[in-house]
């Protein structure tokens, strides 16, 4: 058991060390896009499937509520939370449209849309990001490996250098926390 614990922690540290060495500039660019949009009165939207849906909700919750500072709520929405909308769209149009229809309903020019997909190939995320870009929103992908198809359609893609889903998700939530901290510090200091 001890060996498994040490192995998992070392794998996590190794992937995060690679992110530290290779992705600080990308993370700074993403943070700047989010801060600028919020400062200009725009909104942020997050979406993902499975664990990435949970991460989307987690990051959104920190920004609407609070991360570390008591401050006014920010206009941030996880498109993963309304089960009636998700199931109605999936039933009537197909699961591949569950986020695209919401993007069409809510997203405006100047907003920022985050798509979390460890593979970078989730059809419902790809469809929504494409439409968000057509609307004039900035698009950001949080992926793993080589970025998958998402890499080619977003403004900025954070590619976690791993093919291990748990390690990718750990890095996504770490970067999400970093974004929350930067957003609070930039907008509320």
ChimeraX attribute file (.defattr): number of C-alpha atoms within 10 A of each C-alpha:
attribute: neighborCount
match mode: 1-to-1
recipient: residues
	/A:1	6
	/A:2	6
	/A:3	8
	/A:4	9
	/A:5	10
	/A:6	11
	/A:7	12
	/A:8	13
	/A:9	12
	/A:10	12
	/A:11	15
	/A:12	18
	/A:13	14
	/A:14	15
	/A:15	19
	/A:16	22
	/A:17	12
	/A:18	13
	/A:19	19
	/A:20	12
	/A:21	10
	/A:22	14
	/A:23	17
	/A:24	13
	/A:25	12
	/A:26	15
	/A:27	20
	/A:28	14
	/A:29	13
	/A:30	24
	/A:31	21
	/A:32	16
	/A:33	19
	/A:34	25
	/A:35	22
	/A:36	18
	/A:37	18
	/A:38	20
	/A:39	13
	/A:40	11
	/A:41	11
	/A:42	20
	/A:43	22
	/A:44	24
	/A:45	23
	/A:46	26
	/A:47	26
	/A:48	24
	/A:49	17
	/A:50	10
	/A:51	15
	/A:52	24
	/A:53	19
	/A:54	17
	/A:55	23
	/A:56	27
	/A:57	22
	/A:58	16
	/A:59	24
	/A:60	25
	/A:61	17
	/A:62	18
	/A:63	25
	/A:64	15
	/A:65	16
	/A:66	17
	/A:67	17
	/A:68	12
	/A:69	12
	/A:70	10
	/A:71	14
	/A:72	11
	/A:73	12
	/A:74	20
	/A:75	14
	/A:76	23
	/A:77	21
	/A:78	22
	/A:79	24
	/A:80	22
	/A:81	14
	/A:82	9
	/A:83	10
	/A:84	9
	/A:85	16
	/A:86	19
	/A:87	14
	/A:88	13
	/A:89	19
	/A:90	15
	/A:91	12
	/A:92	10
	/A:93	12
	/A:94	13
	/A:95	16
	/A:96	17
	/A:97	21
	/A:98	24
	/A:99	28
	/A:100	22
	/A:101	18
	/A:102	17
	/A:103	22
	/A:104	13
	/A:105	9
	/A:106	13
	/A:107	22
	/A:108	17
	/A:109	14
	/A:110	21
	/A:111	26
	/A:112	27
	/A:113	29
	/A:114	26
	/A:115	29
	/A:116	28
	/A:117	31
	/A:118	29
	/A:119	20
	/A:120	24
	/A:121	15
	/A:122	18
	/A:123	16
	/A:124	21
	/A:125	25
	/A:126	24
	/A:127	19
	/A:128	25
	/A:129	28
	/A:130	17
	/A:131	18
	/A:132	26
	/A:133	21
	/A:134	11
	/A:135	16
	/A:136	14
	/A:137	24
	/A:138	24
	/A:139	26
	/A:140	25
	/A:141	29
	/A:142	29
	/A:143	31
	/A:144	26
	/A:145	17
	/A:146	17
	/A:147	21
	/A:148	18
	/A:149	15
	/A:150	30
	/A:151	20
	/A:152	12
	/A:153	17
	/A:154	21
	/A:155	15
	/A:156	20
	/A:157	25
	/A:158	24
	/A:159	27
	/A:160	27
	/A:161	21
	/A:162	21
	/A:163	14
	/A:164	16
	/A:165	18
	/A:166	14
	/A:167	22
	/A:168	26
	/A:169	21
	/A:170	16
	/A:171	24
	/A:172	25
	/A:173	18
	/A:174	15
	/A:175	21
	/A:176	21
	/A:177	17
	/A:178	14
	/A:179	21
	/A:180	22
	/A:181	18
	/A:182	17
	/A:183	22
	/A:184	19
	/A:185	13
	/A:186	14
	/A:187	12
	/A:188	11
	/A:189	7
